[in-house]
Amino acid sequence: MQFAPTLSAISCALLSATSSIAQSDIVPASPQSRPIAIVHAVVHTATEGQPVIEDGHVIFDGGRILSVGSGLPEFPANCEVFDAKGMHVSPGFCVFPTTMGLVETLQVEATDDRREFGELRPEAAPLVAINPDSDLLAVARAAGILLAGVVPEGGLVSGSASLIKLDGWTPEDLEIDRSFGVVVTWPMVEPARSISSRRSPEEQRRRAKEDLDKLARFFDEMKAVLDARAADSTVAHDVRADAMRDVLSGRDPIFVEVGSASQIESAIAWTKARGLRAVIVGGDGIESAIPLLKSERIAVVLRGIHRLPGQRHAPTDAAYSLPKKLADAGILFSITTGDEPAHDRNLPHHAATAAAFGLDREAALRAVTANPCAMAGVLSRYGTIEPLKSATIIVTRGHPLELTSDVAAAWIDGRSIDLDSHQSQMKAKYETKIERSRGAVDASTR
């Protein structure tokens, strides 16, 4: 007798199929085994004040850069030479913030691990939940993105930010820094006056005050726990307080998600009063807050350049020209896509748009290489091409930010990265189909 499959059985089958599709079959790279010299390349070091090196070279061994300069160097013994004539060398791109590795298919809940329960959870570090076999990591690598600052979502204190490299067998292999700051979603401090708003202005103000009070109590409680622990070693550990230690000491920043100038002003005043270090993450409201950001030396993460103006009276190119205005004000900023992780591969295109609207090309490159690494506290190791730093670099056919450029080669910590992905595999598949179809047509006309 045959039985109809149950709904749970069908669901399990669908989830299994989705999981299998989401798994990349690309083998992680092996450690570097011999010195490599890239020669005859246009070298973009992403170091401020350092000019582009025409006909330059980069030598690295053991995952570390040994030499950067112009002309042909003296090669180490057993050195592999990569002739990059007509190509460009730059640091690998770093996308931050992103949820890459935490979600594969937005419509399938089983592949979505971006949120934890509760509103105040600084101990939630994305590293433990990242899927190293995600196909999205392979697609991002093919676009030159080699580092990612992964963040959780939801709640007031969403969790910690984890910095990873996009190649490895396990989450531990990907790890650069498990936690380099805490992500906070700032409450709306002014009511949204819109016909689509479901809450009255008074209700919105009340909820905003409640959220601000929650944040204040939480930070006070975490500081009290840490102070008690410092005074008496027998006091029990608190995982939330431990996760807040470097933030409360000022070593790590608070990445404050905002959407208006009033939120920026409120967040800066609040963190300054507590002696905390803030980094503003958002888009709308940043331009009008530039004087305050400059005076307080607050860094900014721009969530996407390819977006519409936030206000009716704003110029149509407001988002495109904002990076140039931040650079002119001397504000440290980085650029991210502000999109779902499947589209993080477009990161260099966002930087390219900023360059097209006035931002210096090398400054645009730093906005997706050196600057996010500086905000993550790893600029001494990643983000630029300098001796003794990690050989996490890409070679591109054309300027690294040109839309027509593609990545010819990439290395993470000196390990040669396979740039294949399901997208390139599908491209090859259908190119073969076209070739065979043309062959069949030609044969039929003989």
GUVO-559980 format. One line per field, with one value per residue (C-alpha): residue in three letters; x, y, z; residue number from 1. Coordinates in nm, 4 decimals. Layout:
<atoms>
r = c(ALA	...)
X = c(X	...)
Y = c(Y	...)
Z = c(Z	...)
k = c(NUM	...)
</atoms>
This chain:
<atoms>
r = c(MET	GLN	PHE	ALA	PRO	THR	LEU	SER	ALA	ILE	SER	CYS	ALA	LEU	LEU	SER	ALA	THR	SER	SER	ILE	ALA	GLN	SER	ASP	ILE	VAL	PRO	ALA	SER	PRO	GLN	SER	ARG	PRO	ILE	ALA	ILE	VAL	HIS	ALA	VAL	VAL	HIS	THR	ALA	THR	GLU	GLY	GLN	PRO	VAL	ILE	GLU	ASP	GLY	HIS	VAL	ILE	PHE	ASP	GLY	GLY	ARG	ILE	LEU	SER	VAL	GLY	SER	GLY	LEU	PRO	GLU	PHE	PRO	ALA	ASN	CYS	GLU	VAL	PHE	ASP	ALA	LYS	GLY	MET	HIS	VAL	SER	PRO	GLY	PHE	CYS	VAL	PHE	PRO	THR	THR	MET	GLY	LEU	VAL	GLU	THR	LEU	GLN	VAL	GLU	ALA	THR	ASP	ASP	ARG	ARG	GLU	PHE	GLY	GLU	LEU	ARG	PRO	GLU	ALA	ALA	PRO	LEU	VAL	ALA	ILE	ASN	PRO	ASP	SER	ASP	LEU	LEU	ALA	VAL	ALA	ARG	ALA	ALA	GLY	ILE	LEU	LEU	ALA	GLY	VAL	VAL	PRO	GLU	GLY	GLY	LEU	VAL	SER	GLY	SER	ALA	SER	LEU	ILE	LYS	LEU	ASP	GLY	TRP	THR	PRO	GLU	ASP	LEU	GLU	ILE	ASP	ARG	SER	PHE	GLY	VAL	VAL	VAL	THR	TRP	PRO	MET	VAL	GLU	PRO	ALA	ARG	SER	ILE	SER	SER	ARG	ARG	SER	PRO	GLU	GLU	GLN	ARG	ARG	ARG	ALA	LYS	GLU	ASP	LEU	ASP	LYS	LEU	ALA	ARG	PHE	PHE	ASP	GLU	MET	LYS	ALA	VAL	LEU	ASP	ALA	ARG	ALA	ALA	ASP	SER	THR	VAL	ALA	HIS	ASP	VAL	ARG	ALA	ASP	ALA	MET	ARG	ASP	VAL	LEU	SER	GLY	ARG	ASP	PRO	ILE	PHE	VAL	GLU	VAL	GLY	SER	ALA	SER	GLN	ILE	GLU	SER	ALA	ILE	ALA	TRP	THR	LYS	ALA	ARG	GLY	LEU	ARG	ALA	VAL	ILE	VAL	GLY	GLY	ASP	GLY	ILE	GLU	SER	ALA	ILE	PRO	LEU	LEU	LYS	SER	GLU	ARG	ILE	ALA	VAL	VAL	LEU	ARG	GLY	ILE	HIS	ARG	LEU	PRO	GLY	GLN	ARG	HIS	ALA	PRO	THR	ASP	ALA	ALA	TYR	SER	LEU	PRO	LYS	LYS	LEU	ALA	ASP	ALA	GLY	ILE	LEU	PHE	SER	ILE	THR	THR	GLY	ASP	GLU	PRO	ALA	HIS	ASP	ARG	ASN	LEU	PRO	HIS	HIS	ALA	ALA	THR	ALA	ALA	ALA	PHE	GLY	LEU	ASP	ARG	GLU	ALA	ALA	LEU	ARG	ALA	VAL	THR	ALA	ASN	PRO	CYS	ALA	MET	ALA	GLY	VAL	LEU	SER	ARG	TYR	GLY	THR	ILE	GLU	PRO	LEU	LYS	SER	ALA	THR	ILE	ILE	VAL	THR	ARG	GLY	HIS	PRO	LEU	GLU	LEU	THR	SER	ASP	VAL	ALA	ALA	ALA	TRP	ILE	ASP	GLY	ARG	SER	ILE	ASP	LEU	ASP	SER	HIS	GLN	SER	GLN	MET	LYS	ALA	LYS	TYR	GLU	THR	LYS	ILE	GLU	ARG	SER	ARG	GLY	ALA	VAL	ASP	ALA	SER	THR	ARG)
X = c(0.0000	0.1268	0.0887	0.0785	0.3776	0.3059	0.3541	0.6529	0.8157	0.7701	0.9117	1.2166	1.2771	1.2543	1.4897	1.7371	1.7322	1.7796	2.0687	2.2434	2.2124	2.3520	2.6696	2.9712	3.1857	3.4996	3.7913	3.9562	4.3056	4.6246	4.8875	5.1425	5.4326	5.6787	5.7456	5.5332	5.6343	5.3755	5.5621	5.4901	5.1632	4.9987	5.0107	4.7457	4.8716	4.5604	4.7999	4.7026	4.9592	5.1225	5.1026	5.0040	5.3119	5.3339	5.5164	5.5461	5.5979	5.4706	5.6553	5.5060	5.5958	5.4486	5.1341	5.3200	5.4266	5.8037	5.8550	5.6561	5.8078	5.8710	6.0658	6.1899	6.3083	6.5631	6.3649	6.3888	6.4972	6.2309	6.0090	5.6970	5.6650	5.3220	5.3500	5.0724	5.1599	4.8578	4.6879	4.6328	4.7128	4.5223	4.4216	4.1221	3.7938	3.6369	3.2581	3.1262	2.8633	2.7099	2.5105	2.7038	2.7329	2.4346	2.1649	2.1506	1.7918	1.5742	1.2541	1.3738	1.3756	1.6066	1.8903	1.8421	2.0476	2.0693	1.8698	1.8717	1.5913	1.5825	1.6590	1.9903	2.2351	2.5927	2.7253	2.5718	2.8828	2.8016	3.1222	2.9751	2.6780	2.8583	2.8348	3.1853	3.0355	2.7930	2.7790	2.7556	3.1119	3.2380	3.0477	3.1866	3.5438	3.5065	3.4303	3.7465	3.5830	3.8192	3.7240	3.3878	3.2657	2.9599	2.6922	2.3664	2.0360	1.7359	1.6839	1.8441	2.1838	2.1943	2.5230	2.8921	3.0569	3.2889	3.5654	3.6312	3.8315	3.6251	3.8018	3.8310	3.6896	3.5327	3.4219	3.7442	3.9417	3.7577	3.8151	4.0235	3.8485	3.5496	3.4310	3.5538	3.2589	2.8914	2.6040	2.3291	2.0126	1.9389	1.5770	1.3840	1.4065	1.1647	0.8215	0.7722	0.4962	0.3570	0.0089	0.1498	0.2600	0.0463	0.1437	0.0639	0.3526	0.2954	0.3150	0.6329	0.7950	0.6960	0.8443	1.1640	1.2081	1.1509	1.4158	1.6678	1.6038	1.6571	1.9900	2.1019	2.0081	2.1730	2.5040	2.5005	2.4309	2.7067	2.9562	2.8516	2.9035	3.2513	3.3443	3.2255	3.4248	3.7381	3.6970	3.6163	3.7382	3.4831	3.1969	3.0454	3.1176	2.8401	2.8692	2.6881	2.9134	3.2224	3.1075	3.0771	3.4182	3.6157	3.3312	3.2923	3.6689	3.6704	3.8930	3.6193	3.3553	2.9786	2.8471	2.5305	2.2675	2.0825	1.8405	1.8172	2.0191	1.8330	1.9374	2.2990	2.2956	2.1304	2.3692	2.6817	2.5714	2.4819	2.8065	3.0210	2.8629	2.9563	3.3086	3.2299	3.3528	3.0839	3.0889	2.7807	2.6296	2.3645	2.2870	2.0020	2.0832	2.4606	2.5130	2.3427	2.5406	2.8823	2.9840	2.9069	3.0769	3.3860	3.4063	3.3639	3.5912	3.3259	3.3836	3.1024	2.9975	2.7849	2.5154	2.4979	2.5682	2.3116	2.0039	1.7412	1.7543	1.5973	1.4028	1.2006	1.4048	1.7404	1.9358	1.9065	2.2806	2.2792	2.3890	2.6447	2.8205	2.8097	3.1457	3.3216	3.1708	3.2848	3.6353	3.6491	3.5550	3.8352	3.5946	3.7043	3.4428	3.3911	3.1362	2.9174	2.6332	2.3491	2.1917	2.1234	2.4402	2.3709	2.4425	2.7563	2.9486	2.8587	3.0668	3.3351	3.0592	2.9332	3.2847	3.3146	2.9973	3.1423	3.4548	3.2412	3.0789	3.3952	3.5688	3.9355	3.9759	4.2326	4.0176	3.7272	3.9493	4.0488	3.6776	3.6398	3.9851	4.1889	3.9101	3.6829	3.9921	4.0797	3.7303	3.7666	4.0995	4.3078	4.4741	4.8124	4.7558	4.5065	4.3694	4.6838	4.9780	5.2812	5.5756	5.4976	5.1221	4.9010	4.9179	4.5420	4.5406	4.3758	4.4939	4.2387	4.2221	4.1703	4.1358	3.9918	3.6871	3.6017	3.2731	3.4304	3.7265	3.7347	3.9491	4.2283	4.3819	4.3416	4.5303	4.4180	4.7101	4.9203	4.6908	4.5867	4.2067	3.9863	3.7684	3.5150	3.1518	2.8128	2.7653	3.0818	2.9868	2.6430	2.8014	3.0348	2.7440	2.5321	2.8256	2.8776	2.5097	2.5355	2.8469	2.6789	2.3647	2.5713	2.7527	2.4219	2.2957	2.6134	2.5923	2.2308	2.3131	2.5918)
Y = c(0.0000	0.3465	0.6410	1.0092	1.1989	1.4078	1.7857	1.7469	1.4967	1.7317	2.0202	1.8141	1.7180	2.0778	2.1964	1.9196	2.0192	2.3846	2.3014	2.0939	2.3754	2.6206	2.4208	2.5253	2.2356	2.4492	2.3182	2.5787	2.6890	2.5273	2.7301	2.9153	2.6796	2.9052	3.2765	3.4526	3.7673	3.9696	4.1836	4.4512	4.5461	4.8763	4.8573	5.0310	5.0031	5.1760	5.3604	5.7259	5.9552	5.6712	5.7210	5.4423	5.2443	5.2018	4.8877	4.7724	4.4464	4.2712	3.9755	3.7643	3.4458	3.2585	3.4672	3.7953	4.0700	4.0948	4.3716	4.6374	4.8744	4.9705	4.7781	4.4221	4.3066	4.0476	3.7246	3.4903	3.1319	2.9030	3.2032	3.1739	3.4742	3.6073	3.8417	4.0971	4.3279	4.5454	4.4377	4.6030	4.4833	4.6024	4.4807	4.2495	4.4271	4.4216	4.4391	4.5641	4.5386	4.2327	3.9228	3.7080	3.3510	3.3889	3.3590	3.1722	3.1894	3.4650	3.2713	2.9619	3.0213	2.7252	2.9038	3.2331	3.2793	3.6581	3.7120	3.5828	3.6097	3.9134	4.2826	4.2991	4.0288	4.1574	3.8028	3.6924	3.6676	3.5772	3.3746	3.0648	3.0626	3.1376	2.8733	2.8374	2.6439	2.9181	2.9742	3.3479	3.3478	3.1984	3.4557	3.7394	3.6076	3.6081	3.9810	4.0463	4.0534	3.8625	3.9990	4.0584	4.2166	4.0040	4.1432	4.0118	4.1948	4.2816	4.4150	4.7175	4.5540	4.3080	4.1442	4.1632	4.2085	3.9306	3.9831	3.6891	3.5948	3.4313	3.0962	2.8031	2.4696	2.5833	2.9068	2.8911	2.8871	3.2008	3.3902	3.7066	3.8651	3.7030	4.0387	4.3856	4.5909	4.5819	4.6665	4.8935	4.9979	5.3506	5.4313	5.6886	6.0030	6.2033	6.0724	5.9769	6.2000	5.9845	5.8705	5.5171	5.5323	5.3121	5.4897	5.8414	6.0851	6.0562	5.6761	5.6932	5.9311	5.7063	5.3966	5.5831	5.6937	5.3377	5.2063	5.4730	5.3924	5.0212	5.0974	5.3180	5.0593	4.7798	4.9626	5.0649	4.7064	4.5616	4.8154	4.7353	4.3627	4.4204	4.6550	4.3967	4.1272	4.3455	4.4063	4.0453	3.7570	3.5227	3.7098	3.4840	3.5541	3.7101	3.6333	3.9534	4.1672	3.9892	4.0703	4.4385	4.4656	4.6102	4.8421	4.9855	5.0369	5.2277	4.9741	4.8615	5.0879	5.0796	5.0553	5.2626	5.1955	5.5189	5.6602	6.0312	6.3342	6.3441	5.9855	6.0725	6.3706	6.1692	5.8741	6.0900	6.2858	5.9631	5.7781	6.0864	6.1348	5.7762	5.7933	5.5410	5.5316	5.5458	5.4655	5.5801	5.3295	5.4513	5.6863	5.9320	6.2260	6.1927	6.4875	6.7378	6.5938	6.6396	6.9398	6.7403	6.4264	6.6290	6.8117	6.4892	6.2853	6.0210	5.7606	5.6688	5.3549	5.4456	5.1851	5.1842	5.4437	5.3089	5.4395	5.7069	6.0383	6.0166	6.3427	6.5040	6.8206	6.6393	6.6401	6.3231	6.2599	6.3098	5.9531	5.9464	6.2670	6.2124	6.0251	6.3240	6.5553	6.3287	6.3122	6.6913	6.7201	6.4827	6.2219	5.8574	5.6596	5.3269	5.2051	4.8967	4.7861	4.8133	4.5234	4.1552	3.9412	3.7976	4.1461	4.2194	4.1219	4.4718	4.6439	4.7789	4.9237	5.1348	5.2704	5.3306	5.5412	5.7537	5.8057	5.9008	6.1728	6.3457	6.1215	6.0569	5.7084	5.5966	5.7354	5.5322	5.2233	5.2875	5.3117	4.9406	4.8198	5.0112	5.2079	4.9172	4.7368	5.0455	5.0457	4.6759	4.7424	4.5246	4.7843	4.6761	4.3382	4.3846	4.6467	4.7824	4.6467	4.7067	4.4933	4.2538	4.2783	3.9915	3.9000	3.9342	4.0838	4.0677	4.1072	4.2638	4.3141	4.6890	4.9289	4.7377	4.9666	4.9629	4.7854	4.6112	4.4782	4.1185	3.9448	3.7403	3.6070	3.6399	3.5381	3.5328	3.5215	3.4127	3.1178	3.1074	3.1303	2.9372	3.2040	2.9556	2.9799	2.8444	3.1569	3.0965	2.7285	2.8200	3.0686	2.7991	2.5552	2.7829	2.9021	2.5351	2.5058	2.8033	2.6616	2.3238	2.4885	2.6863	2.3682	2.1911	2.4798	2.4849	2.1090	2.1342	2.3989	2.2012)
Z = c(0.0000	-0.0851	0.1523	0.0544	0.1952	0.5025	0.5059	0.7423	0.5065	0.2123	0.4162	0.5165	0.1562	0.0411	0.3154	0.2331	-0.1322	-0.0423	0.1911	-0.0744	-0.3276	-0.0728	-0.0191	-0.2237	-0.3439	-0.3839	-0.1776	0.0520	-0.0472	0.0805	0.2732	0.0641	-0.0123	-0.1979	-0.2534	-0.5161	-0.7054	-0.8980	-1.1514	-1.4147	-1.2409	-1.1552	-0.7746	-0.5618	-0.2039	-0.0555	0.1756	0.2173	0.0594	-0.1332	-0.5116	-0.7458	-0.8513	-1.2270	-1.3439	-0.9844	-0.8012	-0.4888	-0.3316	-0.0545	0.1271	0.4220	0.3827	0.4453	0.2057	0.1772	-0.0775	-0.2640	-0.5158	-0.8765	-1.1372	-1.1176	-0.7729	-0.6746	-0.6602	-0.3596	-0.4203	-0.5668	-0.6409	-0.8560	-1.0887	-1.1874	-1.4867	-1.4404	-1.7284	-1.8075	-1.4816	-1.1443	-0.7921	-0.4852	-0.1388	-0.1369	-0.0709	0.2762	0.3054	0.6399	0.7736	0.6106	0.7038	0.4566	0.5803	0.8139	0.5478	0.2195	0.0951	0.2376	0.1684	0.3618	0.7367	0.8036	0.6183	0.8035	1.1226	1.1350	1.4552	1.8117	2.0652	2.2917	2.2591	2.4497	2.3456	2.2968	2.3459	2.0137	1.7923	1.4293	1.3876	1.5499	1.3097	0.9809	0.7099	0.5559	0.2632	0.1644	-0.2099	-0.1417	-0.0070	-0.3338	-0.5405	-0.3284	-0.3639	-0.7411	-0.7168	-0.5135	-0.1695	0.0586	0.4044	0.5701	0.8917	0.9720	1.2029	1.3503	1.3190	1.5355	1.8861	2.0490	2.1046	1.8152	1.9102	1.8289	1.4892	1.3673	1.1119	0.8799	0.5716	0.3011	0.2727	0.5100	0.6207	0.9485	1.1165	1.3179	0.9910	0.8782	1.2024	1.2140	1.5134	1.6845	1.8200	1.7264	1.8491	1.9424	1.7071	1.8432	1.6620	1.7816	1.8695	1.6688	1.8792	1.6658	1.5633	1.2000	1.0682	0.7928	0.6972	0.6890	1.0546	1.2789	1.6009	1.7121	1.7712	2.1465	2.1330	1.9259	2.1764	2.4658	2.3005	2.2103	2.5715	2.6923	2.4515	2.5518	2.9180	2.8454	2.6801	2.9686	3.2324	3.0358	2.9904	3.3597	3.4676	3.2492	3.3843	3.7405	3.6811	3.5367	3.8239	4.0761	3.9013	3.9044	4.2786	4.3676	4.1500	4.3070	4.1383	3.8708	3.5071	3.3008	2.9273	2.8339	3.0517	2.9175	2.5637	2.6616	2.8298	2.5365	2.4375	2.7871	2.8133	2.4825	2.3087	2.0680	1.9147	1.9211	1.5653	1.5836	1.3169	1.2391	0.9830	1.0570	1.1688	1.5012	1.5747	1.4931	1.7290	2.0060	1.9698	1.9672	2.2741	2.4591	2.3824	2.4489	2.7919	2.8783	2.7379	2.4650	2.1051	1.8366	1.4665	1.2758	1.0313	0.7894	0.5032	0.5591	0.7841	0.7570	0.5226	0.7548	1.0481	0.8830	1.1025	1.4190	1.2892	1.2024	1.5342	1.7331	1.5005	1.4441	1.1720	0.9322	0.7473	0.4446	0.3869	0.0098	-0.2575	-0.5026	-0.3243	-0.3686	-0.1797	0.1620	0.1274	-0.1497	-0.1602	-0.1736	-0.5025	-0.7074	-0.6648	-0.2862	-0.2071	-0.4898	-0.3875	-0.0092	0.0034	-0.1553	0.1074	0.3893	0.2404	0.2068	0.5758	0.6740	0.8144	0.8125	0.6224	0.4536	0.2008	0.2103	-0.0158	0.2348	0.0462	0.1062	0.1104	-0.2359	-0.3721	-0.1692	-0.4824	-0.6124	-0.3426	-0.5838	-0.8023	-0.5111	-0.4590	-0.8340	-0.8308	-0.5487	-0.7618	-1.0624	-0.8501	-0.7373	-0.4846	-0.5630	-0.7107	-0.4554	-0.1722	-0.3121	-0.3104	0.0514	0.1402	0.0619	0.1732	0.4307	0.5985	0.7004	0.8286	1.0330	1.1870	1.2661	1.4382	1.2032	0.9797	1.1136	0.9459	0.6610	0.4226	0.2541	0.0563	0.2764	0.3943	0.6821	0.6287	0.5200	0.1521	0.1087	-0.2388	-0.5792	-0.9386	-1.1737	-1.5481	-1.5362	-1.2429	-0.9426	-0.9296	-1.3003	-1.3713	-1.6696	-1.4693	-1.3530	-1.0922	-1.2497	-0.9267	-0.5500	-0.2381	0.1272	0.3698	0.0718	-0.0138	-0.3793	-0.3942	-0.6358	-0.7987	-0.9316	-0.8170	-0.9141	-1.1259	-1.3287	-1.3585	-1.4938	-1.7329	-1.8663	-1.8953	-2.1123	-2.3196	-2.4038	-2.4926	-2.7290	-2.8940	-2.9462	-3.0815	-3.3315	-3.4314	-3.4895	-3.7033	-3.9079	-3.9614	-4.0786	-4.3406	-4.5092)
k = c(1	2	3	4	5	6	7	8	9	10	11	12	13	14	15	16	17	18	19	20	21	22	23	24	25	26	27	28	29	30	31	32	33	34	35	36	37	38	39	40	41	42	43	44	45	46	47	48	49	50	51	52	53	54	55	56	57	58	59	60	61	62	63	64	65	66	67	68	69	70	71	72	73	74	75	76	77	78	79	80	81	82	83	84	85	86	87	88	89	90	91	92	93	94	95	96	97	98	99	100	101	102	103	104	105	106	107	108	109	110	111	112	113	114	115	116	117	118	119	120	121	122	123	124	125	126	127	128	129	130	131	132	133	134	135	136	137	138	139	140	141	142	143	144	145	146	147	148	149	150	151	152	153	154	155	156	157	158	159	160	161	162	163	164	165	166	167	168	169	170	171	172	173	174	175	176	177	178	179	180	181	182	183	184	185	186	187	188	189	190	191	192	193	194	195	196	197	198	199	200	201	202	203	204	205	206	207	208	209	210	211	212	213	214	215	216	217	218	219	220	221	222	223	224	225	226	227	228	229	230	231	232	233	234	235	236	237	238	239	240	241	242	243	244	245	246	247	248	249	250	251	252	253	254	255	256	257	258	259	260	261	262	263	264	265	266	267	268	269	270	271	272	273	274	275	276	277	278	279	280	281	282	283	284	285	286	287	288	289	290	291	292	293	294	295	296	297	298	299	300	301	302	303	304	305	306	307	308	309	310	311	312	313	314	315	316	317	318	319	320	321	322	323	324	325	326	327	328	329	330	331	332	333	334	335	336	337	338	339	340	341	342	343	344	345	346	347	348	349	350	351	352	353	354	355	356	357	358	359	360	361	362	363	364	365	366	367	368	369	370	371	372	373	374	375	376	377	378	379	380	381	382	383	384	385	386	387	388	389	390	391	392	393	394	395	396	397	398	399	400	401	402	403	404	405	406	407	408	409	410	411	412	413	414	415	416	417	418	419	420	421	422	423	424	425	426	427	428	429	430	431	432	433	434	435	436	437	438	439	440	441	442	443	444	445	446)
</atoms>
